[in-house]
Amino acid sequence: MPTPGVTKPTYDTVSETAGRPGTLDAMKRLWTPAWIVRHVAMVVLVVGFLALGWWQISRAASGNTLSWAYAVEWPIFAGFVVFVWWREVRHTLRGRPAAAPEAATAPTEPVTPGDAASGPTPAVRRPVRVTRVPATSGGPEDADLAEYNRYLTWLNANPGAKPGDYPG
């Protein structure tokens, strides 16, 4: 007899959780719309690259010596597509499902990257603000430097002016 006040879900919630790696439940991640597009793109690219390699072999057999290089190159491209696709499949199957976010707490002690006991290193750190103090010259000012600084100040004050318009 059902317990009053407790509602039973109308669907199977267990099937919506991501499976562990190495199970058939984990394979469901590879049948999303984005992954179906990736599978189709991989098949189209591999078939296309192998067809282009076969075409270059037929051209090379008829006397075009440059086509021998292309006949080797196109299957290498196809192999690279398969390699990237397989690496992404493995990465997706090994990935962990999104876990509940942990409570954000600021560390009370400085965290060093090699210290495993203090917890994980924060991913985002606060920017360091540094006040800039103008440099003061300790000795006599160089006359040429002073003249050049006056020239730059004048150019900055007159943005449309040409260097030949400088009155100094």
N, C-alpha and C positions, 0 to 999 in steps of 0.2 A: 504494500500500500504506500503510495507516495506521501512524502512528508509535506504537510501544509506550509506554504510560504517559500518553498524551495522550487525554483523552476529548473527544468532540465533543458539543456541546449537542444535546439532542433536540428543541429548539424554535428558532424563529427569534428571536434576540435583537435583531436590527435593527428589527423591527416594534414592539418595546416602547419604543424611545427616542422622545422627543418630537421632532416635526418642526420644521423652521425655519418662521418666519412666512412666509406666502405659498405654502405647499406644501399638498398634500392631506393629508400626514401631520399637519400642524398641526390640520386639521379634526377629527381623532380626539378632540381635547380637548373638542369640543362634543357628543360623544355618550356622555358619562359619565352615570350615573343622575341625578346632581344637575342636569346640564345638560338632560336630557330633561324633568325636572320644570319647569325654568325655561321651556323652549320651550312646553310644554303650558300653563303658567300664563299666558304671554304671549298665546297664541292665545285662551284662554278669556276673559281680561280684555278684549282688543281686541274680540272678537266681542260680548261682553256690553255693553261701553261703547257700541259702535256701535248695538246693538239698543236700548239705552236712549235714545240720541239720536234714533233713528227714531221711537220711541214718543213722545218729547217733541214731535217735529215734527207727528205726527198729533194730539196734544192741542192744540198751538198752532193748527193749521189749523181745529180745531173751536171756536176762540174763546178759549182760555186764553192770555192775553198773557204771563203769567209763564213759560210753557213755552218761549217763544222763547229766553230766556237759557239754560235747561237744554239746549235743542236744540243750542246752540253749545258748551256746557260739556262734554258727554259725549264728543264727538269730540276735544276738546283732551286729555281724560284718556287716551283711546286713543292719541293721538299721543305723550303723555308716556311711556306704557308701552313703546311701540315705541322711543322714544329711549333709555330706560334699558337695554332689552334689547340694542339695537345697540351701545351704549357698552360694556356688559359683554362682548359677543362680541368686539369689537375689543380690549378689554383682555386677554382670555384668549388671543387669537391672537397678540398682540404680546408676551405674557409669556415670559420665559425659563424653560426647564426648570430644576429645582432642581439647582444645581451642587454639587460636592463642597465641604464646608466648608473654609475656609482655616485654616491653623494660627493659633491665637490668640496673638498676640504683643503685649506691651505696648509702646507707643511710648516711645523713650528721650528724645525731645524733646517739648516741648509742641506740640500740634497746633492750628493755627488753622484756622477754617473756610475761609478763602480760599486757603490754601496747598495747591495740588494736588500739589506735589512730595513732601510729607511723607506722603501716603497718605490713606486715608479717615478721616473723623472717627469716633471710637468711638461706637457707638449707645447704649451704656449706660455711664454714668459713675459713679464712686464718690460716695456722698453726702458732703457737707461737714458736719463736726461742729464746732459752735461751743460753747465753754463759756460758760455764762451766769453773769455776775457780778452779784450783787445791787447795785442802785443805792444809793449812799450819799448822804444829803443833806448838802450843804455848809453849810447855814445852820441857823438854829433851826427846830425842828419846829413845824408848824402845829397848834394845839390841836384844831381841828375835824377835821383830817385824822387825827390820832392817835386821837381818840374814834371816828371812823368805822371806822378799822382795827381797833380793839378790838371794835367791834360786829360787824364781818364775821368776826373770829376767833371770837367767841362763837357766831355762827350756824353757822360751819363745825364747831365742836366739838359743837354740839347740833343734829343734823340734823332731829329731829322737832319742834323748838321753833318757835313762831310769833314774828314780830317783836315782838309786844306782850309777850312773856314776858321780854324783855331786862331784866336787873336794873339796868342802868346808867341 
